[in-house]
Amino acid sequence: ETGEILPQPSLSEIRDMILRHARLQVEYKGEFIAMREMRKHVAWYTKGLHGAAKLREKINTVESYPELENLLTSL
């Protein structure tokens, strides 16, 4: 509306949004399906970030919400 370009979200904001998204997915679809679907969503959330490729490699092995949370909080 104003033409102002907003700043990119911070790493902590991205992490918080991924975890919120994952919690909602777990509630809606169950942990097994949610974690597999979150693998592609995390790739979208982190596209263009420094070190995103290594993070995606690790994310693709995540099987549970606590694993995802531990991985993302270690960033």
HELIX and SHEET records of a PDB file:
HELIX    1   1 LEU A   11  LYS A   29  1                                  19    
HELIX    2   2 GLU A   31  THR A   46  1                                  16    
HELIX    3   3 ALA A   52  ILE A   59  1                                   8    
HELIX    4   4 TYR A   65  THR A   73  1                                   9    
END                                                                             
